[in-house]
């Protein structure tokens, strides 16, 4: 499978899918060959326009040891990333 670009991330493969989101093994690339492998959770695009689901999605990450790196390529499609 060819990696898919999602904002500043490369999504290598989908590792899980649920009713609200998909989880991907991903990489973040930077200057000088820097690369960080992480797990990225992407909200289902059908739910991204509903502020209630976006709030639930972001709040889900708060009580757990997850770092919120960014809110996706657009503010309407947040993702939660966990460094590995």
N, C-alpha and C positions, 0 to 999 in steps of 0.2 A: 504494500500500500504506500502511495506517495504521501508525504506529510502535507497537511492542509494548513495554510496560513490563517491565523485568527488574531488580528491585531499584531502585536509584537511577538506572538508565540507561534511555534510550529507544532501542530497537533500530529503526533506520530501514529497514534491509534486510539480508538475508543475502547475503554476497559469496562464501562458499565453504563446502563441507561435506566432511568426511572420515569415516573410520571411527570416530574418537574424539571429534570435536567439530565445531561449526559456528562460522563466523567472521561477524561482523556489523559493519556500519558503524553506529556508535552515537553518542549525545550524552549528556553529563553536564550537567545543569542545576543552577544554584545561585541564590543570592540576587542581587537586583538585575539580573536578566537575564543573569547569567553563563552561558555555554555553552561546552563544550569538545567538539570532535569527536574521536572515537577509534575504534579498531578493538577489538572485544571478542570474545574466544574463549570459547565456552560449551561445557562438557563435555556429551557426549550424556547425557541423563537416565537411559538404561538402564545407563550405566557409573558414574554418580555415587555409587551405594551401595557400590561396590567400592573399598576403600581402596588397593589396588594401582594402579588406574587414576587415582584422585585424586592419588596421589603422583607418578605419571608425568606427569600433566597439569601439576601445579605445577612440577615439576623441569624440564620442557621450557622454561619461561620463563627459568630462571636464567642460562644461558650467553649469552643474547641480550639486546640492548638493549631489553628489554621491562619496563615497570613494572607490578608486581602491585598494582593499586589496591585490590582487595578480593577476598573469596572467595565472592562471589555472595550472593543473597538469603538463602540458608541455607548453613551450612557444608558440607552434602553436595553442593552444586552450585557449585563454584568457577568463576570466569572469570578470564581474563588479559586485560588491556587495554593497548593501546599508544596513547599520545597521538599525534595527527597534527599 
